């Protein structure tokens, strides 16, 4: 994407340079020319380009388009209480099966989609095409006549939406340094919470169209929201920036170079010639991703949010309806819990980036999930008699669920190198996290309403595992860093060449894990 010529001459003892730039940078991976450029870039220029990077359109556009994406995949929950099940004859677990089958291609296609995204010259065109196509499919969902038609559209939707979230995380990591990513991923990911509020409000308005043109309200939900997605794809085609290299409309050549060079100066981020856009798929990189121990405990922490998140997304309108509200009011009352989730996510991520510490925010969020589902389970059969407590629990659940994905994604980005491994790891990691959508589709069963013991117990168990594994991860990272610190940098560089250290990535003795 944003290419830099490989260094031909290394900076041996750049004391005159080190004192003038960020101590996080590893100047030995840069050419003398790039190191001197980084050092000579004035503080005033640095602040200006960072301000431009912070204010560019990438994160706002990704946020809005992810709002569109998540609304399109989860509006089936709004359609359910507007007559979807009755009109299509979705008895038994057919509704749950339709929910689940979306996630099979969604999970399987995330790694290849992210690999393609990392290789194409214009990622914005790739994402825009996907948005256009899933908008068409969403619109067609509004005219399906049976269970088979619904299943087919859900499977195609899963295939088309697979690349958006991991692709967006990858693009953010290409623009920002590791300690700058969580806040931006959080802002972007908040669209998933905002989609709950937005789709509830939109469904409330669309419900008034019941019978218009001979279509039920649930059909209009799919038709209108799908058509809106087709229009929104223009944002990706026309406005979304791809990389600093392709952003000359608002960045000068020196500013572009600064953003690229500072990425390369972060240990593990130097790109080799074989890692450029013409590179073929490398199986050894995929195997390194699959064998990376840290991915799996992090994925369990991720699942502690995604399982309950999808389950609540599909079921919250029904849970609120069980409290005694009409369907239209239940749609509106989904808005405050999701709003709480948005605020908690932005606040926790902002603090986490400032103190560069992820673990407390993962543990704290899972504890909120534990408390929320304990309350909901306790008052399950009598929700209508304990509306304040149960509604507060829904708000608490969203405040715990939504901060976790930005936290664990930022954690993974910080602790995975080099670049090609990071791109694949993001796709694989997001795929693992979205397994939560499969079991989340089944844990709230209509036959168990209103107590939903399977749903609440599953969420409680996952949150408990998330707390334990986040603590274990921090302990393990600290031990590994202590072990690596026993070798001095001089000893390491005497034992390995610079090229070997770069290829090791996060396994290099010089690499330090963040917590």
C-alpha positions as a Python dict, from the first residue, in 0.01 Angstrom:
ca = {
    (1, 'X'): (0, 0, 0),
    (2, 'X'): (231, 279, 114),
    (3, 'X'): (574, 177, -9),
    (4, 'X'): (920, 278, 111),
    (5, 'X'): (1246, 175, -48),
    (6, 'X'): (1435, -79, 163),
    (7, 'X'): (1723, 68, 359),
    (8, 'X'): (2062, 29, 199),
    (9, 'X'): (2266, 187, 474),
    (10, 'X'): (2193, 151, 844),
    (11, 'X'): (2229, 410, 1115),
    (12, 'X'): (2507, 274, 1336),
    (13, 'X'): (2523, 513, 1631),
    (14, 'X'): (2260, 781, 1576),
    (15, 'X'): (2301, 953, 1911),
    (16, 'X'): (2251, 1295, 1750),
    (17, 'X'): (1924, 1169, 1609),
    (18, 'X'): (1788, 965, 1898),
    (19, 'X'): (1770, 1263, 2129),
    (20, 'X'): (1547, 1451, 1888),
    (21, 'X'): (1273, 1200, 1809),
    (22, 'X'): (1030, 963, 1975),
    (23, 'X'): (1221, 699, 2178),
    (24, 'X'): (982, 429, 2053),
    (25, 'X'): (1143, 444, 1709),
    (26, 'X'): (1409, 190, 1610),
    (27, 'X'): (1642, 386, 1382),
    (28, 'X'): (1855, 85, 1294),
    (29, 'X'): (1588, -39, 1054),
    (30, 'X'): (1595, 289, 858),
    (31, 'X'): (1834, 422, 599),
    (32, 'X'): (2048, 717, 708),
    (33, 'X'): (1838, 939, 481),
    (34, 'X'): (1509, 831, 642),
    (35, 'X'): (1649, 859, 994),
    (36, 'X'): (1778, 1210, 927),
    (37, 'X'): (1444, 1306, 772),
    (38, 'X'): (1260, 1183, 1082),
    (39, 'X'): (1495, 1381, 1304),
    (40, 'X'): (1475, 1700, 1099),
    (41, 'X'): (1096, 1701, 1088),
    (42, 'X'): (1008, 1994, 1314),
    (43, 'X'): (774, 1968, 1611),
    (44, 'X'): (541, 2220, 1448),
    (45, 'X'): (528, 2015, 1127),
    (46, 'X'): (480, 1696, 1327),
    (47, 'X'): (183, 1840, 1515),
    (48, 'X'): (30, 1964, 1191),
    (49, 'X'): (55, 1631, 1010),
    (50, 'X'): (-70, 1435, 1312),
    (51, 'X'): (-365, 1673, 1332),
    (52, 'X'): (-436, 1612, 964),
    (53, 'X'): (-412, 1236, 1016),
    (54, 'X'): (-652, 1257, 1309),
    (55, 'X'): (-899, 1469, 1117),
    (56, 'X'): (-889, 1288, 783),
    (57, 'X'): (-1206, 1125, 658),
    (58, 'X'): (-1097, 761, 706),
    (59, 'X'): (-1233, 691, 1056),
    (60, 'X'): (-1560, 889, 1014),
    (61, 'X'): (-1632, 718, 681),
    (62, 'X'): (-1546, 371, 815),
    (63, 'X'): (-1765, 441, 1118),
    (64, 'X'): (-2064, 538, 907),
    (65, 'X'): (-2019, 246, 667),
    (66, 'X'): (-1985, 0, 956),
    (67, 'X'): (-2309, 143, 1093),
    (68, 'X'): (-2463, 54, 757),
    (69, 'X'): (-2301, -292, 764),
    (70, 'X'): (-2411, -381, 1115),
    (71, 'X'): (-2760, -242, 1062),
    (72, 'X'): (-2799, -458, 752),
    (73, 'X'): (-2689, -778, 923),
    (74, 'X'): (-2884, -727, 1247),
    (75, 'X'): (-3208, -566, 1131),
    (76, 'X'): (-3355, -913, 1113),
    (77, 'X'): (-3409, -877, 1489),
    (78, 'X'): (-3629, -574, 1423),
    (79, 'X'): (-3806, -756, 1141),
    (80, 'X'): (-3883, -1049, 1370),
    (81, 'X'): (-4121, -857, 1594),
    (82, 'X'): (-4287, -699, 1289),
    (83, 'X'): (-4415, -1034, 1161),
    (84, 'X'): (-4119, -1199, 982),
    (85, 'X'): (-4158, -1536, 1155),
    (86, 'X'): (-4532, -1557, 1096),
    (87, 'X'): (-4518, -1459, 727),
    (88, 'X'): (-4235, -1697, 638),
    (89, 'X'): (-4343, -1981, 867),
    (90, 'X'): (-4027, -1975, 1078),
    (91, 'X'): (-4135, -2218, 1345),
    (92, 'X'): (-3903, -2404, 1582),
    (93, 'X'): (-3540, -2302, 1534),
    (94, 'X'): (-3569, -2190, 1171),
    (95, 'X'): (-3523, -1826, 1270),
    (96, 'X'): (-3208, -1918, 1466),
    (97, 'X'): (-3075, -2118, 1170),
    (98, 'X'): (-3122, -1818, 941),
    (99, 'X'): (-2927, -1605, 1189),
    (100, 'X'): (-2650, -1862, 1222),
    (101, 'X'): (-2589, -1929, 853),
    (102, 'X'): (-2487, -1568, 794),
    (103, 'X'): (-2175, -1628, 1003),
    (104, 'X'): (-2044, -1938, 823),
    (105, 'X'): (-1919, -1755, 510),
    (106, 'X'): (-1863, -1442, 718),
    (107, 'X'): (-1601, -1623, 928),
    (108, 'X'): (-1445, -1833, 650),
    (109, 'X'): (-1391, -1540, 414),
    (110, 'X'): (-1230, -1291, 653),
    (111, 'X'): (-866, -1403, 611),
    (112, 'X'): (-871, -1422, 228),
    (113, 'X'): (-1063, -1096, 210),
    (114, 'X'): (-807, -914, 424),
    (115, 'X'): (-521, -1061, 223),
    (116, 'X'): (-679, -932, -99),
    (117, 'X'): (-742, -592, 62),
    (118, 'X'): (-375, -563, 161),
    (119, 'X'): (-270, -629, -200),
    (120, 'X'): (-510, -414, -403),
    (121, 'X'): (-402, -62, -492),
    (122, 'X'): (-737, 95, -402),
    (123, 'X'): (-888, -70, -91),
    (124, 'X'): (-1167, 189, -106),
    (125, 'X'): (-1287, 44, -438),
    (126, 'X'): (-1277, -309, -300),
    (127, 'X'): (-1485, -213, 6),
    (128, 'X'): (-1720, 3, -201),
    (129, 'X'): (-1796, -286, -436),
    (130, 'X'): (-1877, -513, -142),
    (131, 'X'): (-2112, -252, 8),
    (132, 'X'): (-2293, -206, -325),
    (133, 'X'): (-2345, -581, -365),
    (134, 'X'): (-2464, -648, -10),
    (135, 'X'): (-2706, -354, -43),
    (136, 'X'): (-2861, -524, -346),
    (137, 'X'): (-2891, -854, -158),
    (138, 'X'): (-3042, -681, 147),
    (139, 'X'): (-3306, -518, -73),
    (140, 'X'): (-3392, -857, -225),
    (141, 'X'): (-3439, -999, 127),
    (142, 'X'): (-3752, -784, 143),
    (143, 'X'): (-3921, -993, -126),
    (144, 'X'): (-3833, -1347, -14),
    (145, 'X'): (-4133, -1575, 26),
    (146, 'X'): (-4006, -1864, 236),
    (147, 'X'): (-3739, -1996, 470),
    (148, 'X'): (-3513, -2110, 184),
    (149, 'X'): (-3511, -1763, 29),
    (150, 'X'): (-3421, -1604, 362),
    (151, 'X'): (-3137, -1852, 416),
    (152, 'X'): (-2989, -1788, 70),
    (153, 'X'): (-2987, -1411, 116),
    (154, 'X'): (-2832, -1443, 464),
    (155, 'X'): (-2550, -1666, 333),
    (156, 'X'): (-2470, -1427, 48),
    (157, 'X'): (-2479, -1134, 290),
    (158, 'X'): (-2226, -1312, 513),
    (159, 'X'): (-1991, -1365, 219),
    (160, 'X'): (-2012, -1000, 110),
    (161, 'X'): (-1979, -843, 455),
    (162, 'X'): (-1689, -1066, 563),
    (163, 'X'): (-1409, -832, 465),
    (164, 'X'): (-1537, -503, 597),
    (165, 'X'): (-1451, -509, 968),
    (166, 'X'): (-1104, -671, 946),
    (167, 'X'): (-1031, -456, 641),
    (168, 'X'): (-1120, -140, 831),
    (169, 'X'): (-901, -241, 1127),
    (170, 'X'): (-613, -309, 888),
    (171, 'X'): (-652, 33, 721),
    (172, 'X'): (-654, 204, 1061),
    (173, 'X'): (-335, 20, 1159),
    (174, 'X'): (-171, 143, 837),
    (175, 'X'): (-239, 508, 925),
    (176, 'X'): (-181, 510, 1302),
    (177, 'X'): (80, 381, 1546),
    (178, 'X'): (-10, 101, 1791),
    (179, 'X'): (-75, 338, 2082),
    (180, 'X'): (-311, 541, 1861),
    (181, 'X'): (-529, 259, 1734),
    (182, 'X'): (-772, 166, 2013),
    (183, 'X'): (-949, 501, 2026),
    (184, 'X'): (-996, 496, 1648),
    (185, 'X'): (-1110, 134, 1641),
    (186, 'X'): (-1345, 220, 1927),
    (187, 'X'): (-1499, 513, 1740),
    (188, 'X'): (-1536, 289, 1437),
    (189, 'X'): (-1668, -7, 1635),
    (190, 'X'): (-1921, 212, 1817),
    (191, 'X'): (-2116, 197, 1495),
    (192, 'X'): (-2216, -157, 1592),
    (193, 'X'): (-2375, -25, 1911),
    (194, 'X'): (-2515, 280, 1735),
    (195, 'X'): (-2669, 50, 1475),
    (196, 'X'): (-2885, -98, 1749),
    (197, 'X'): (-3017, 245, 1839),
    (198, 'X'): (-3039, 354, 1475),
    (199, 'X'): (-3210, 39, 1348),
    (200, 'X'): (-3457, 50, 1637),
    (201, 'X'): (-3551, 409, 1556),
    (202, 'X'): (-3564, 338, 1183),
    (203, 'X'): (-3773, 24, 1235),
    (204, 'X'): (-4014, 226, 1452),
    (205, 'X'): (-4062, 470, 1163),
    (206, 'X'): (-4083, 201, 894),
    (207, 'X'): (-4341, 6, 1097),
    (208, 'X'): (-4590, 276, 997),
    (209, 'X'): (-4551, 160, 635),
    (210, 'X'): (-4715, -174, 711),
    (211, 'X'): (-4939, -256, 415),
    (212, 'X'): (-4797, 11, 181),
    (213, 'X'): (-4770, -137, -168),
    (214, 'X'): (-4903, -463, -31),
    (215, 'X'): (-4584, -525, 170),
    (216, 'X'): (-4562, -595, 541),
    (217, 'X'): (-4354, -363, 764),
    (218, 'X'): (-4073, -618, 800),
    (219, 'X'): (-4030, -628, 420),
    (220, 'X'): (-3997, -250, 405),
    (221, 'X'): (-3723, -267, 672),
    (222, 'X'): (-3507, -477, 439),
    (223, 'X'): (-3598, -291, 120),
    (224, 'X'): (-3537, 61, 251),
    (225, 'X'): (-3220, -21, 445),
    (226, 'X'): (-3079, -220, 152),
    (227, 'X'): (-3143, 63, -92),
    (228, 'X'): (-2974, 304, 149),
    (229, 'X'): (-2664, 81, 151),
    (230, 'X'): (-2642, 96, -228),
    (231, 'X'): (-2635, 475, -210),
    (232, 'X'): (-2385, 479, 78),
    (233, 'X'): (-2125, 281, -120),
    (234, 'X'): (-2047, 608, -301),
    (235, 'X'): (-1867, 726, 13),
    (236, 'X'): (-1611, 450, -30),
    (237, 'X'): (-1567, 509, -403),
    (238, 'X'): (-1548, 887, -394),
    (239, 'X'): (-1424, 1005, -53),
    (240, 'X'): (-1248, 734, 153),
    (241, 'X'): (-866, 775, 169),
    (242, 'X'): (-672, 457, 96),
    (243, 'X'): (-330, 532, 248),
    (244, 'X'): (-102, 829, 316),
    (245, 'X'): (66, 767, -21),
    (246, 'X'): (-267, 823, -200),
    (247, 'X'): (-372, 1124, 8),
    (248, 'X'): (-189, 1404, -172),
    (249, 'X'): (-514, 1604, -184),
    (250, 'X'): (-467, 1703, 181),
    (251, 'X'): (-109, 1596, 263),
    (252, 'X'): (216, 1739, 128),
    (253, 'X'): (489, 1505, 2),
    (254, 'X'): (691, 1556, 322),
    (255, 'X'): (386, 1484, 538),
    (256, 'X'): (320, 1163, 346),
    (257, 'X'): (681, 1059, 389),
    (258, 'X'): (671, 1135, 762),
    (259, 'X'): (360, 919, 817),
    (260, 'X'): (521, 633, 624),
    (261, 'X'): (867, 654, 781),
    (262, 'X'): (735, 672, 1138),
    (263, 'X'): (544, 348, 1072),
    (264, 'X'): (862, 179, 949),
    (265, 'X'): (1057, 299, 1253),
    (266, 'X'): (830, 105, 1488),
    (267, 'X'): (1000, -232, 1564),
    (268, 'X'): (856, -510, 1349),
    (269, 'X'): (691, -279, 1097),
    (270, 'X'): (957, -254, 827),
    (271, 'X'): (831, -391, 499),
    (272, 'X'): (1062, -608, 294),
    (273, 'X'): (1063, -613, -82),
    (274, 'X'): (881, -946, -81),
    (275, 'X'): (598, -797, 124),
    (276, 'X'): (479, -554, -141),
    (277, 'X'): (157, -558, -339),
    (278, 'X'): (287, -809, -594),
    (279, 'X'): (363, -1074, -335),
    (280, 'X'): (195, -1411, -368),
    (281, 'X'): (7, -1567, -81),
    (282, 'X'): (258, -1706, 170),
    (283, 'X'): (149, -2021, 347),
    (284, 'X'): (426, -1987, 604),
    (285, 'X'): (277, -1654, 712),
    (286, 'X'): (-65, -1815, 750),
    (287, 'X'): (88, -2101, 950),
    (288, 'X'): (263, -1847, 1175),
    (289, 'X'): (-73, -1680, 1237),
    (290, 'X'): (-246, -2012, 1313),
    (291, 'X'): (36, -2116, 1549),
    (292, 'X'): (53, -1786, 1738),
    (293, 'X'): (-33, -1874, 2098),
    (294, 'X'): (-161, -1528, 2195),
    (295, 'X'): (-441, -1531, 1937),
    (296, 'X'): (-650, -1792, 2117),
    (297, 'X'): (-679, -1651, 2471),
    (298, 'X'): (-739, -1309, 2315),
    (299, 'X'): (-1009, -1468, 2098),
    (300, 'X'): (-1188, -1605, 2407),
    (301, 'X'): (-1189, -1254, 2554),
    (302, 'X'): (-1326, -1135, 2218),
    (303, 'X'): (-1594, -1405, 2224),
    (304, 'X'): (-1702, -1294, 2571),
    (305, 'X'): (-1831, -982, 2393),
    (306, 'X'): (-1934, -1099, 2046),
    (307, 'X'): (-2149, -1391, 2166),
    (308, 'X'): (-2363, -1178, 2400),
    (309, 'X'): (-2348, -887, 2155),
    (310, 'X'): (-2506, -1073, 1865),
    (311, 'X'): (-2747, -1252, 2096),
    (312, 'X'): (-2870, -922, 2241),
    (313, 'X'): (-2874, -757, 1899),
    (314, 'X'): (-3110, -1023, 1768),
    (315, 'X'): (-3315, -1054, 2089),
    (316, 'X'): (-3318, -721, 2277),
    (317, 'X'): (-3641, -597, 2113),
    (318, 'X'): (-3810, -920, 2222),
    (319, 'X'): (-3666, -899, 2577),
    (320, 'X'): (-3803, -545, 2612),
    (321, 'X'): (-4134, -657, 2464),
    (322, 'X'): (-4146, -926, 2735),
    (323, 'X'): (-4140, -645, 2991),
    (324, 'X'): (-4488, -554, 2871),
    (325, 'X'): (-4423, -297, 2596),
    (326, 'X'): (-4579, -290, 2251),
    (327, 'X'): (-4356, -381, 1955),
    (328, 'X'): (-4318, -19, 1836),
    (329, 'X'): (-4217, 104, 2183),
    (330, 'X'): (-3980, -192, 2226),
    (331, 'X'): (-3797, -75, 1911),
    (332, 'X'): (-3751, 275, 2059),
    (333, 'X'): (-3643, 147, 2401),
    (334, 'X'): (-3344, -33, 2247),
    (335, 'X'): (-3182, 309, 2192),
    (336, 'X'): (-3064, 403, 2548),
    (337, 'X'): (-2875, 74, 2616),
    (338, 'X'): (-2683, 105, 2291),
    (339, 'X'): (-2611, 471, 2363),
    (340, 'X'): (-2460, 366, 2697),
    (341, 'X'): (-2245, 116, 2507),
    (342, 'X'): (-2116, 387, 2273),
    (343, 'X'): (-2023, 624, 2556),
    (344, 'X'): (-1849, 350, 2758),
    (345, 'X'): (-1651, 234, 2454),
    (346, 'X'): (-1520, 578, 2359),
    (347, 'X'): (-1433, 672, 2718),
    (348, 'X'): (-1252, 347, 2803),
    (349, 'X'): (-1061, 339, 2474),
    (350, 'X'): (-948, 699, 2508),
    (351, 'X'): (-805, 625, 2852),
    (352, 'X'): (-649, 295, 2738),
    (353, 'X'): (-463, 467, 2454),
    (354, 'X'): (-338, 738, 2690),
    (355, 'X'): (-200, 497, 2947),
    (356, 'X'): (-118, 222, 2689),
    (357, 'X'): (-267, -47, 2914),
    (358, 'X'): (-540, -279, 2779),
    (359, 'X'): (-594, -545, 3044),
    (360, 'X'): (-795, -346, 3304),
    (361, 'X'): (-1048, -241, 3042),
    (362, 'X'): (-1104, -596, 2921),
    (363, 'X'): (-1145, -725, 3277),
    (364, 'X'): (-1368, -436, 3384),
    (365, 'X'): (-1593, -477, 3081),
    (366, 'X'): (-1634, -851, 3140),
    (367, 'X'): (-1726, -785, 3504),
    (368, 'X'): (-2007, -558, 3384),
    (369, 'X'): (-2130, -837, 3155),
    (370, 'X'): (-2128, -1076, 3452),
    (371, 'X'): (-2333, -842, 3671),
    (372, 'X'): (-2580, -757, 3393),
    (373, 'X'): (-2662, -1115, 3302),
    (374, 'X'): (-2688, -1219, 3665),
    (375, 'X'): (-2959, -953, 3710),
    (376, 'X'): (-3143, -1053, 3392),
    (377, 'X'): (-3138, -1421, 3486),
    (378, 'X'): (-3256, -1353, 3840),
    (379, 'X'): (-3558, -1147, 3728),
    (380, 'X'): (-3623, -1341, 3405),
    (381, 'X'): (-3971, -1478, 3483),
    (382, 'X'): (-4085, -1150, 3642),
    (383, 'X'): (-3928, -889, 3414),
    (384, 'X'): (-4256, -700, 3385),
    (385, 'X'): (-4251, -654, 3764),
    (386, 'X'): (-3887, -540, 3779),
    (387, 'X'): (-3859, -317, 3473),
    (388, 'X'): (-3609, -63, 3620),
    (389, 'X'): (-3363, -334, 3731),
    (390, 'X'): (-3390, -532, 3407),
    (391, 'X'): (-3363, -228, 3184),
    (392, 'X'): (-3061, -108, 3385),
    (393, 'X'): (-2907, -452, 3331),
    (394, 'X'): (-2948, -414, 2953),
    (395, 'X'): (-2765, -80, 2972),
    (396, 'X'): (-2495, -239, 3188),
    (397, 'X'): (-2459, -529, 2944),
    (398, 'X'): (-2399, -291, 2652),
    (399, 'X'): (-2147, -94, 2859),
    (400, 'X'): (-1953, -418, 2907),
    (401, 'X'): (-1997, -573, 2563),
    (402, 'X'): (-1893, -293, 2330),
    (403, 'X'): (-1558, -179, 2481),
    (404, 'X'): (-1407, -528, 2449),
    (405, 'X'): (-1362, -564, 2068),
    (406, 'X'): (-1164, -238, 2028),
    (407, 'X'): (-955, -336, 2331),
    (408, 'X'): (-858, -682, 2208),
    (409, 'X'): (-806, -571, 1847),
    (410, 'X'): (-571, -293, 1960),
    (411, 'X'): (-397, -545, 2188),
    (412, 'X'): (-346, -783, 1894),
    (413, 'X'): (-219, -506, 1663),
    (414, 'X'): (37, -396, 1923),
    (415, 'X'): (166, -749, 1974),
    (416, 'X'): (177, -884, 1617),
    (417, 'X'): (456, -825, 1364),
    (418, 'X'): (562, -801, 1084),
    (419, 'X'): (308, -631, 858),
    (420, 'X'): (199, -929, 645),
    (421, 'X'): (144, -1140, 956),
    (422, 'X'): (-54, -856, 1113),
    (423, 'X'): (-284, -830, 810),
    (424, 'X'): (-363, -1203, 817),
    (425, 'X'): (-383, -1212, 1196),
    (426, 'X'): (-648, -940, 1201),
    (427, 'X'): (-864, -1133, 954),
    (428, 'X'): (-821, -1461, 1143),
    (429, 'X'): (-877, -1298, 1481),
    (430, 'X'): (-1195, -1121, 1373),
    (431, 'X'): (-1312, -1450, 1221),
    (432, 'X'): (-1260, -1629, 1553),
    (433, 'X'): (-1443, -1351, 1734),
    (434, 'X'): (-1739, -1378, 1501),
    (435, 'X'): (-1790, -1742, 1594),
    (436, 'X'): (-1987, -1568, 1867),
    (437, 'X'): (-2245, -1489, 1603),
    (438, 'X'): (-2303, -1860, 1541),
    (439, 'X'): (-2377, -1966, 1897),
    (440, 'X'): (-2521, -1622, 1973),
    (441, 'X'): (-2789, -1704, 1716),
    (442, 'X'): (-2907, -2001, 1925),
    (443, 'X'): (-2859, -1918, 2292),
    (444, 'X'): (-3178, -1711, 2320),
    (445, 'X'): (-3445, -1965, 2230),
    (446, 'X'): (-3810, -1876, 2193),
    (447, 'X'): (-3902, -2187, 2391),
    (448, 'X'): (-3704, -2054, 2692),
    (449, 'X'): (-3860, -1706, 2698),
    (450, 'X'): (-3875, -1500, 2910),
    (451, 'X'): (-3603, -1640, 3141),
    (452, 'X'): (-3362, -1747, 2864),
    (453, 'X'): (-3142, -1961, 3095),
    (454, 'X'): (-2920, -2081, 2808),
    (455, 'X'): (-2855, -1727, 2688),
    (456, 'X'): (-2776, -1572, 3024),
    (457, 'X'): (-2570, -1870, 3144),
    (458, 'X'): (-2360, -1871, 2826),
    (459, 'X'): (-2289, -1499, 2854),
    (460, 'X'): (-2203, -1537, 3224),
    (461, 'X'): (-1962, -1825, 3152),
    (462, 'X'): (-1786, -1646, 2866),
    (463, 'X'): (-1742, -1329, 3070),
    (464, 'X'): (-1590, -1533, 3354),
    (465, 'X'): (-1345, -1694, 3112),
    (466, 'X'): (-1267, -1350, 2967),
    (467, 'X'): (-1170, -1211, 3308),
    (468, 'X'): (-939, -1503, 3382),
    (469, 'X'): (-769, -1508, 3041),
    (470, 'X'): (-710, -1132, 3029),
    (471, 'X'): (-526, -1160, 3361),
    (472, 'X'): (-331, -1464, 3237),
    (473, 'X'): (-234, -1278, 2919),
    (474, 'X'): (-91, -982, 3108),
    (475, 'X'): (105, -1214, 3339),
    (476, 'X'): (241, -1410, 3041),
    (477, 'X'): (338, -1098, 2845),
    (478, 'X'): (527, -966, 3147),
    (479, 'X'): (715, -1292, 3194),
    (480, 'X'): (810, -1307, 2825),
    (481, 'X'): (933, -947, 2831),
    (482, 'X'): (1141, -1019, 3143),
    (483, 'X'): (1293, -1324, 2978),
    (484, 'X'): (1381, -1132, 2662),
    (485, 'X'): (1530, -848, 2865),
    (486, 'X'): (1792, -1087, 3001),
    (487, 'X'): (1973, -1060, 2666),
    (488, 'X'): (2121, -720, 2590),
    (489, 'X'): (2055, -558, 2253),
    (490, 'X'): (2424, -594, 2168),
    (491, 'X'): (2411, -971, 2234),
    (492, 'X'): (2098, -1008, 2023),
    (493, 'X'): (2240, -813, 1729),
    (494, 'X'): (2562, -1012, 1748),
    (495, 'X'): (2360, -1335, 1723),
    (496, 'X'): (2108, -1234, 1453),
    (497, 'X'): (2122, -1020, 1141),
    (498, 'X'): (1883, -728, 1098),
    (499, 'X'): (1695, -921, 831),
    (500, 'X'): (1652, -1221, 1062),
    (501, 'X'): (1520, -1001, 1342),
    (502, 'X'): (1270, -837, 1108),
    (503, 'X'): (1147, -1172, 977),
    (504, 'X'): (1103, -1296, 1335),
    (505, 'X'): (857, -1012, 1394),
    (506, 'X'): (698, -1049, 1736),
    (507, 'X'): (922, -1350, 1807),
    (508, 'X'): (1233, -1135, 1790),
    (509, 'X'): (1425, -1108, 2122),
    (510, 'X'): (1406, -730, 2076),
    (511, 'X'): (1026, -726, 2047),
    (512, 'X'): (838, -627, 2363),
    (513, 'X'): (475, -715, 2424),
    (514, 'X'): (233, -448, 2543),
    (515, 'X'): (-21, -516, 2813),
}
